Amino acid sequence: MFGFHEFHWLMPISMAIFWGLLFYLLFSGLNKKVSVESPVDIAKRRFASGDISAEELDEIKKKL
């Protein structure tokens, strides 16, 4: 009669896509490493870009 007899192949394909996408989203973020910059590294980068002077950099290093 009427129903989903024409689309019986759609369920396994949609389930495979769903589980594949779920595993990809769960395990794709495991290899990412969070890079943490120290305050001195940030100050050195700011000095290199010209945001702070050499005196300010030395003062930051002394405080840290």
PDB file of N, CA, C and O in Angstrom, chain B, residues numbered from 101:
ATOM      1  N   MET B 101       0.833  -1.179   0.000  1.00  0.00           N
ATOM      2  CA  MET B 101       0.000   0.000   0.000  1.00  0.00           C
ATOM      3  C   MET B 101       0.881   1.247   0.000  1.00  0.00           C
ATOM      4  O   MET B 101       1.945   1.300  -0.617  1.00  0.00           O
ATOM      5  N   PHE B 102       0.388   2.227   0.713  1.00  0.00           N
ATOM      6  CA  PHE B 102       1.152   3.466   0.785  1.00  0.00           C
ATOM      7  C   PHE B 102       2.086   3.406   1.980  1.00  0.00           C
ATOM      8  O   PHE B 102       1.732   2.860   3.025  1.00  0.00           O
ATOM      9  N   GLY B 103       3.249   3.951   1.831  1.00  0.00           N
ATOM     10  CA  GLY B 103       4.209   3.934   2.932  1.00  0.00           C
ATOM     11  C   GLY B 103       5.593   4.266   2.426  1.00  0.00           C
ATOM     12  O   GLY B 103       5.764   4.924   1.400  1.00  0.00           O
ATOM     13  N   PHE B 104       6.549   3.808   3.149  1.00  0.00           N
ATOM     14  CA  PHE B 104       7.934   4.117   2.829  1.00  0.00           C
ATOM     15  C   PHE B 104       8.643   2.947   2.159  1.00  0.00           C
ATOM     16  O   PHE B 104       9.858   2.806   2.297  1.00  0.00           O
ATOM     17  N   HIS B 105       7.921   2.121   1.449  1.00  0.00           N
ATOM     18  CA  HIS B 105       8.524   0.968   0.805  1.00  0.00           C
ATOM     19  C   HIS B 105       9.523   1.375  -0.268  1.00  0.00           C
ATOM     20  O   HIS B 105      10.485   0.653  -0.533  1.00  0.00           O
ATOM     21  N   GLU B 106       9.298   2.525  -0.883  1.00  0.00           N
ATOM     22  CA  GLU B 106      10.227   2.984  -1.911  1.00  0.00           C
ATOM     23  C   GLU B 106      11.527   3.512  -1.301  1.00  0.00           C
ATOM     24  O   GLU B 106      12.552   3.578  -1.980  1.00  0.00           O
ATOM     25  N   PHE B 107      11.483   3.885  -0.032  1.00  0.00           N
ATOM     26  CA  PHE B 107      12.634   4.518   0.611  1.00  0.00           C
ATOM     27  C   PHE B 107      13.241   3.638   1.703  1.00  0.00           C
ATOM     28  O   PHE B 107      13.836   4.160   2.646  1.00  0.00           O
ATOM     29  N   HIS B 108      13.105   2.329   1.600  1.00  0.00           N
ATOM     30  CA  HIS B 108      13.645   1.446   2.626  1.00  0.00           C
ATOM     31  C   HIS B 108      15.174   1.494   2.682  1.00  0.00           C
ATOM     32  O   HIS B 108      15.756   1.149   3.711  1.00  0.00           O
ATOM     33  N   TRP B 109      15.823   1.906   1.622  1.00  0.00           N
ATOM     34  CA  TRP B 109      17.284   2.010   1.572  1.00  0.00           C
ATOM     35  C   TRP B 109      17.773   3.303   2.210  1.00  0.00           C
ATOM     36  O   TRP B 109      18.962   3.440   2.497  1.00  0.00           O
ATOM     37  N   LEU B 110      16.866   4.253   2.434  1.00  0.00           N
ATOM     38  CA  LEU B 110      17.258   5.563   2.951  1.00  0.00           C
ATOM     39  C   LEU B 110      17.648   5.511   4.432  1.00  0.00           C
ATOM     40  O   LEU B 110      18.523   6.265   4.856  1.00  0.00           O
ATOM     41  N   MET B 111      17.026   4.651   5.214  1.00  0.00           N
ATOM     42  CA  MET B 111      17.294   4.589   6.645  1.00  0.00           C
ATOM     43  C   MET B 111      18.733   4.173   6.952  1.00  0.00           C
ATOM     44  O   MET B 111      19.374   4.858   7.750  1.00  0.00           O
ATOM     45  N   PRO B 112      19.283   3.114   6.386  1.00  0.00           N
ATOM     46  CA  PRO B 112      20.678   2.776   6.723  1.00  0.00           C
ATOM     47  C   PRO B 112      21.674   3.842   6.267  1.00  0.00           C
ATOM     48  O   PRO B 112      22.672   4.088   6.944  1.00  0.00           O
ATOM     49  N   ILE B 113      21.411   4.464   5.141  1.00  0.00           N
ATOM     50  CA  ILE B 113      22.318   5.512   4.652  1.00  0.00           C
ATOM     51  C   ILE B 113      22.258   6.727   5.571  1.00  0.00           C
ATOM     52  O   ILE B 113      23.294   7.297   5.913  1.00  0.00           O
ATOM     53  N   SER B 114      21.060   7.124   5.972  1.00  0.00           N
ATOM     54  CA  SER B 114      20.938   8.288   6.852  1.00  0.00           C
ATOM     55  C   SER B 114      21.540   8.005   8.224  1.00  0.00           C
ATOM     56  O   SER B 114      22.131   8.898   8.831  1.00  0.00           O
ATOM     57  N   MET B 115      21.399   6.780   8.721  1.00  0.00           N
ATOM     58  CA  MET B 115      22.010   6.431  10.002  1.00  0.00           C
ATOM     59  C   MET B 115      23.540   6.431   9.909  1.00  0.00           C
ATOM     60  O   MET B 115      24.219   6.869  10.838  1.00  0.00           O
ATOM     61  N   ALA B 116      24.076   5.946   8.800  1.00  0.00           N
ATOM     62  CA  ALA B 116      25.528   5.957   8.617  1.00  0.00           C
ATOM     63  C   ALA B 116      26.055   7.385   8.551  1.00  0.00           C
ATOM     64  O   ALA B 116      27.110   7.687   9.109  1.00  0.00           O
ATOM     65  N   ILE B 117      25.334   8.253   7.880  1.00  0.00           N
ATOM     66  CA  ILE B 117      25.741   9.663   7.808  1.00  0.00           C
ATOM     67  C   ILE B 117      25.672  10.308   9.193  1.00  0.00           C
ATOM     68  O   ILE B 117      26.572  11.051   9.583  1.00  0.00           O
ATOM     69  N   PHE B 118      24.606  10.021   9.930  1.00  0.00           N
ATOM     70  CA  PHE B 118      24.439  10.583  11.271  1.00  0.00           C
ATOM     71  C   PHE B 118      25.574  10.152  12.189  1.00  0.00           C
ATOM     72  O   PHE B 118      26.206  10.996  12.825  1.00  0.00           O
ATOM     73  N   TRP B 119      25.847   8.829  12.269  1.00  0.00           N
ATOM     74  CA  TRP B 119      26.885   8.347  13.163  1.00  0.00           C
ATOM     75  C   TRP B 119      28.270   8.791  12.700  1.00  0.00           C
ATOM     76  O   TRP B 119      29.132   9.082  13.529  1.00  0.00           O
ATOM     77  N   GLY B 120      28.490   8.845  11.416  1.00  0.00           N
ATOM     78  CA  GLY B 120      29.774   9.330  10.915  1.00  0.00           C
ATOM     79  C   GLY B 120      30.010  10.782  11.281  1.00  0.00           C
ATOM     80  O   GLY B 120      31.109  11.156  11.690  1.00  0.00           O
ATOM     81  N   LEU B 121      28.993  11.586  11.136  1.00  0.00           N
ATOM     82  CA  LEU B 121      29.102  13.000  11.501  1.00  0.00           C
ATOM     83  C   LEU B 121      29.301  13.163  12.997  1.00  0.00           C
ATOM     84  O   LEU B 121      30.083  14.008  13.431  1.00  0.00           O
ATOM     85  N   LEU B 122      28.603  12.366  13.787  1.00  0.00           N
ATOM     86  CA  LEU B 122      28.751  12.437  15.235  1.00  0.00           C
ATOM     87  C   LEU B 122      30.166  12.066  15.672  1.00  0.00           C
ATOM     88  O   LEU B 122      30.768  12.768  16.484  1.00  0.00           O
ATOM     89  N   PHE B 123      30.700  10.967  15.138  1.00  0.00           N
ATOM     90  CA  PHE B 123      32.068  10.573  15.478  1.00  0.00           C
ATOM     91  C   PHE B 123      33.076  11.614  15.012  1.00  0.00           C
ATOM     92  O   PHE B 123      34.047  11.892  15.715  1.00  0.00           O
ATOM     93  N   TYR B 124      32.858  12.186  13.849  1.00  0.00           N
ATOM     94  CA  TYR B 124      33.779  13.216  13.362  1.00  0.00           C
ATOM     95  C   TYR B 124      33.788  14.420  14.298  1.00  0.00           C
ATOM     96  O   TYR B 124      34.853  14.933  14.641  1.00  0.00           O
ATOM     97  N   LEU B 125      32.613  14.870  14.708  1.00  0.00           N
ATOM     98  CA  LEU B 125      32.544  16.039  15.585  1.00  0.00           C
ATOM     99  C   LEU B 125      33.130  15.753  16.957  1.00  0.00           C
ATOM    100  O   LEU B 125      33.739  16.632  17.566  1.00  0.00           O
ATOM    101  N   LEU B 126      32.951  14.533  17.451  1.00  0.00           N
ATOM    102  CA  LEU B 126      33.482  14.204  18.769  1.00  0.00           C
ATOM    103  C   LEU B 126      34.994  14.050  18.772  1.00  0.00           C
ATOM    104  O   LEU B 126      35.664  14.526  19.688  1.00  0.00           O
ATOM    105  N   PHE B 127      35.538  13.391  17.758  1.00  0.00           N
ATOM    106  CA  PHE B 127      36.951  13.050  17.790  1.00  0.00           C
ATOM    107  C   PHE B 127      37.836  13.995  16.990  1.00  0.00           C
ATOM    108  O   PHE B 127      39.058  13.858  17.042  1.00  0.00           O
ATOM    109  N   SER B 128      37.279  14.936  16.261  1.00  0.00           N
ATOM    110  CA  SER B 128      38.119  15.868  15.507  1.00  0.00           C
ATOM    111  C   SER B 128      38.770  16.892  16.422  1.00  0.00           C
ATOM    112  O   SER B 128      39.818  17.437  16.076  1.00  0.00           O
ATOM    113  N   GLY B 129      38.183  17.167  17.574  1.00  0.00           N
ATOM    114  CA  GLY B 129      38.738  18.159  18.488  1.00  0.00           C
ATOM    115  C   GLY B 129      39.742  17.599  19.460  1.00  0.00           C
ATOM    116  O   GLY B 129      40.296  18.363  20.250  1.00  0.00           O
ATOM    117  N   LEU B 130      40.012  16.298  19.450  1.00  0.00           N
ATOM    118  CA  LEU B 130      40.921  15.714  20.420  1.00  0.00           C
ATOM    119  C   LEU B 130      42.379  16.033  20.142  1.00  0.00           C
ATOM    120  O   LEU B 130      43.179  16.097  21.075  1.00  0.00           O
ATOM    121  N   ASN B 131      42.743  16.233  18.893  1.00  0.00           N
ATOM    122  CA  ASN B 131      44.143  16.450  18.541  1.00  0.00           C
ATOM    123  C   ASN B 131      44.543  17.918  18.590  1.00  0.00           C
ATOM    124  O   ASN B 131      45.712  18.253  18.401  1.00  0.00           O
ATOM    125  N   LYS B 132      43.589  18.781  18.840  1.00  0.00           N
ATOM    126  CA  LYS B 132      43.913  20.206  18.886  1.00  0.00           C
ATOM    127  C   LYS B 132      44.567  20.530  20.219  1.00  0.00           C
ATOM    128  O   LYS B 132      44.066  20.163  21.282  1.00  0.00           O
ATOM    129  N   LYS B 133      45.672  21.210  20.144  1.00  0.00           N
ATOM    130  CA  LYS B 133      46.373  21.617  21.350  1.00  0.00           C
ATOM    131  C   LYS B 133      46.136  23.106  21.573  1.00  0.00           C
ATOM    132  O   LYS B 133      46.135  23.906  20.637  1.00  0.00           O
ATOM    133  N   VAL B 134      45.942  23.440  22.809  1.00  0.00           N
ATOM    134  CA  VAL B 134      45.739  24.835  23.167  1.00  0.00           C
ATOM    135  C   VAL B 134      47.099  25.443  23.447  1.00  0.00           C
ATOM    136  O   VAL B 134      47.840  24.977  24.313  1.00  0.00           O
ATOM    137  N   SER B 135      47.414  26.485  22.705  1.00  0.00           N
ATOM    138  CA  SER B 135      48.693  27.139  22.930  1.00  0.00           C
ATOM    139  C   SER B 135      48.500  28.243  23.962  1.00  0.00           C
ATOM    140  O   SER B 135      47.644  29.116  23.817  1.00  0.00           O
ATOM    141  N   VAL B 136      49.303  28.180  24.986  1.00  0.00           N
ATOM    142  CA  VAL B 136      49.221  29.153  26.063  1.00  0.00           C
ATOM    143  C   VAL B 136      50.478  29.996  26.028  1.00  0.00           C
ATOM    144  O   VAL B 136      51.591  29.482  26.137  1.00  0.00           O
ATOM    145  N   GLU B 137      50.290  31.281  25.879  1.00  0.00           N
ATOM    146  CA  GLU B 137      51.428  32.197  25.874  1.00  0.00           C
ATOM    147  C   GLU B 137      51.643  32.728  27.275  1.00  0.00           C
ATOM    148  O   GLU B 137      50.694  33.052  27.989  1.00  0.00           O
ATOM    149  N   SER B 138      52.886  32.811  27.649  1.00  0.00           N
ATOM    150  CA  SER B 138      53.194  33.399  28.948  1.00  0.00           C
ATOM    151  C   SER B 138      53.077  34.921  28.833  1.00  0.00           C
ATOM    152  O   SER B 138      53.139  35.465  27.731  1.00  0.00           O
ATOM    153  N   PRO B 139      52.910  35.596  29.945  1.00  0.00           N
ATOM    154  CA  PRO B 139      52.832  37.057  29.904  1.00  0.00           C
ATOM    155  C   PRO B 139      54.077  37.709  29.307  1.00  0.00           C
ATOM    156  O   PRO B 139      53.987  38.752  28.660  1.00  0.00           O
ATOM    157  N   VAL B 140      55.232  37.091  29.524  1.00  0.00           N
ATOM    158  CA  VAL B 140      56.476  37.640  28.965  1.00  0.00           C
ATOM    159  C   VAL B 140      56.468  37.509  27.444  1.00  0.00           C
ATOM    160  O   VAL B 140      56.906  38.416  26.735  1.00  0.00           O
ATOM    161  N   ASP B 141      55.971  36.381  26.946  1.00  0.00           N
ATOM    162  CA  ASP B 141      55.877  36.204  25.490  1.00  0.00           C
ATOM    163  C   ASP B 141      54.939  37.236  24.870  1.00  0.00           C
ATOM    164  O   ASP B 141      55.209  37.768  23.793  1.00  0.00           O
ATOM    165  N   ILE B 142      53.846  37.508  25.554  1.00  0.00           N
ATOM    166  CA  ILE B 142      52.905  38.518  25.055  1.00  0.00           C
ATOM    167  C   ILE B 142      53.568  39.888  25.045  1.00  0.00           C
ATOM    168  O   ILE B 142      53.411  40.653  24.093  1.00  0.00           O
ATOM    169  N   ALA B 143      54.314  40.197  26.109  1.00  0.00           N
ATOM    170  CA  ALA B 143      55.005  41.488  26.175  1.00  0.00           C
ATOM    171  C   ALA B 143      56.066  41.593  25.077  1.00  0.00           C
ATOM    172  O   ALA B 143      56.237  42.654  24.475  1.00  0.00           O
ATOM    173  N   LYS B 144      56.776  40.496  24.818  1.00  0.00           N
ATOM    174  CA  LYS B 144      57.780  40.508  23.747  1.00  0.00           C
ATOM    175  C   LYS B 144      57.129  40.718  22.387  1.00  0.00           C
ATOM    176  O   LYS B 144      57.662  41.435  21.540  1.00  0.00           O
ATOM    177  N   ARG B 145      55.987  40.096  22.183  1.00  0.00           N
ATOM    178  CA  ARG B 145      55.276  40.273  20.908  1.00  0.00           C
ATOM    179  C   ARG B 145      54.784  41.712  20.761  1.00  0.00           C
ATOM    180  O   ARG B 145      54.837  42.284  19.672  1.00  0.00           O
ATOM    181  N   ARG B 146      54.306  42.290  21.858  1.00  0.00           N
ATOM    182  CA  ARG B 146      53.868  43.697  21.810  1.00  0.00           C
ATOM    183  C   ARG B 146      55.036  44.644  21.566  1.00  0.00           C
ATOM    184  O   ARG B 146      54.894  45.654  20.877  1.00  0.00           O
ATOM    185  N   PHE B 147      56.207  44.305  22.144  1.00  0.00           N
ATOM    186  CA  PHE B 147      57.398  45.116  21.903  1.00  0.00           C
ATOM    187  C   PHE B 147      57.832  45.013  20.444  1.00  0.00           C
ATOM    188  O   PHE B 147      58.221  46.008  19.833  1.00  0.00           O
ATOM    189  N   ALA B 148      57.762  43.807  19.892  1.00  0.00           N
ATOM    190  CA  ALA B 148      58.162  43.612  18.496  1.00  0.00           C
ATOM    191  C   ALA B 148      57.229  44.351  17.543  1.00  0.00           C
ATOM    192  O   ALA B 148      57.663  44.820  16.491  1.00  0.00           O
ATOM    193  N   SER B 149      55.959  44.459  17.902  1.00  0.00           N
ATOM    194  CA  SER B 149      55.027  45.169  17.017  1.00  0.00           C
ATOM    195  C   SER B 149      55.040  46.675  17.254  1.00  0.00           C
ATOM    196  O   SER B 149      54.420  47.426  16.501  1.00  0.00           O
ATOM    197  N   GLY B 150      55.744  47.124  18.299  1.00  0.00           N
ATOM    198  CA  GLY B 150      55.876  48.553  18.544  1.00  0.00           C
ATOM    199  C   GLY B 150      54.823  49.123  19.474  1.00  0.00           C
ATOM    200  O   GLY B 150      54.699  50.342  19.587  1.00  0.00           O
ATOM    201  N   ASP B 151      54.063  48.269  20.141  1.00  0.00           N
ATOM    202  CA  ASP B 151      53.031  48.758  21.057  1.00  0.00           C
ATOM    203  C   ASP B 151      53.615  49.305  22.353  1.00  0.00           C
ATOM    204  O   ASP B 151      53.065  50.242  22.930  1.00  0.00           O
ATOM    205  N   ILE B 152      54.727  48.730  22.819  1.00  0.00           N
ATOM    206  CA  ILE B 152      55.359  49.185  24.056  1.00  0.00           C
ATOM    207  C   ILE B 152      56.835  49.454  23.787  1.00  0.00           C
ATOM    208  O   ILE B 152      57.408  48.969  22.811  1.00  0.00           O
ATOM    209  N   SER B 153      57.427  50.231  24.667  1.00  0.00           N
ATOM    210  CA  SER B 153      58.840  50.582  24.503  1.00  0.00           C
ATOM    211  C   SER B 153      59.718  49.565  25.228  1.00  0.00           C
ATOM    212  O   SER B 153      59.221  48.681  25.926  1.00  0.00           O
ATOM    213  N   ALA B 154      61.035  49.708  25.049  1.00  0.00           N
ATOM    214  CA  ALA B 154      61.994  48.804  25.688  1.00  0.00           C
ATOM    215  C   ALA B 154      61.945  48.956  27.207  1.00  0.00           C
ATOM    216  O   ALA B 154      62.089  47.977  27.938  1.00  0.00           O
ATOM    217  N   GLU B 155      61.743  50.177  27.675  1.00  0.00           N
ATOM    218  CA  GLU B 155      61.656  50.403  29.117  1.00  0.00           C
ATOM    219  C   GLU B 155      60.421  49.713  29.705  1.00  0.00           C
ATOM    220  O   GLU B 155      60.474  49.116  30.781  1.00  0.00           O
ATOM    221  N   GLU B 156      59.321  49.810  28.975  1.00  0.00           N
ATOM    222  CA  GLU B 156      58.116  49.137  29.453  1.00  0.00           C
ATOM    223  C   GLU B 156      58.276  47.614  29.455  1.00  0.00           C
ATOM    224  O   GLU B 156      57.763  46.931  30.341  1.00  0.00           O
ATOM    225  N   LEU B 157      58.979  47.097  28.471  1.00  0.00           N
ATOM    226  CA  LEU B 157      59.231  45.666  28.417  1.00  0.00           C
ATOM    227  C   LEU B 157      60.094  45.219  29.600  1.00  0.00           C
ATOM    228  O   LEU B 157      59.815  44.191  30.217  1.00  0.00           O
ATOM    229  N   ASP B 158      61.133  45.984  29.917  1.00  0.00           N
ATOM    230  CA  ASP B 158      61.975  45.657  31.056  1.00  0.00           C
ATOM    231  C   ASP B 158      61.193  45.726  32.361  1.00  0.00           C
ATOM    232  O   ASP B 158      61.384  44.901  33.254  1.00  0.00           O
ATOM    233  N   GLU B 159      60.322  46.704  32.461  1.00  0.00           N
ATOM    234  CA  GLU B 159      59.504  46.845  33.666  1.00  0.00           C
ATOM    235  C   GLU B 159      58.551  45.655  33.823  1.00  0.00           C
ATOM    236  O   GLU B 159      58.356  45.154  34.930  1.00  0.00           O
ATOM    237  N   ILE B 160      57.972  45.216  32.733  1.00  0.00           N
ATOM    238  CA  ILE B 160      57.083  44.049  32.773  1.00  0.00           C
ATOM    239  C   ILE B 160      57.851  42.804  33.185  1.00  0.00           C
ATOM    240  O   ILE B 160      57.370  42.004  33.987  1.00  0.00           O
ATOM    241  N   LYS B 161      59.061  42.644  32.624  1.00  0.00           N
ATOM    242  CA  LYS B 161      59.884  41.478  32.979  1.00  0.00           C
ATOM    243  C   LYS B 161      60.249  41.479  34.469  1.00  0.00           C
ATOM    244  O   LYS B 161      60.266  40.426  35.106  1.00  0.00           O
ATOM    245  N   LYS B 162      60.541  42.665  35.022  1.00  0.00           N
ATOM    246  CA  LYS B 162      60.888  42.749  36.448  1.00  0.00           C
ATOM    247  C   LYS B 162      59.695  42.392  37.322  1.00  0.00           C
ATOM    248  O   LYS B 162      59.847  41.710  38.336  1.00  0.00           O
ATOM    249  N   LYS B 163      58.521  42.846  36.936  1.00  0.00           N
ATOM    250  CA  LYS B 163      57.330  42.577  37.729  1.00  0.00           C
ATOM    251  C   LYS B 163      56.927  41.108  37.682  1.00  0.00           C
ATOM    252  O   LYS B 163      56.377  40.573  38.644  1.00  0.00           O
ATOM    253  N   LEU B 164      57.206  40.463  36.555  1.00  0.00           N
ATOM    254  CA  LEU B 164      56.812  39.064  36.429  1.00  0.00           C
ATOM    255  C   LEU B 164      57.953  38.171  36.856  1.00  0.00           C
ATOM    256  O   LEU B 164      57.823  36.947  36.824  1.00  0.00           O
TER     257      LEU B 164
END
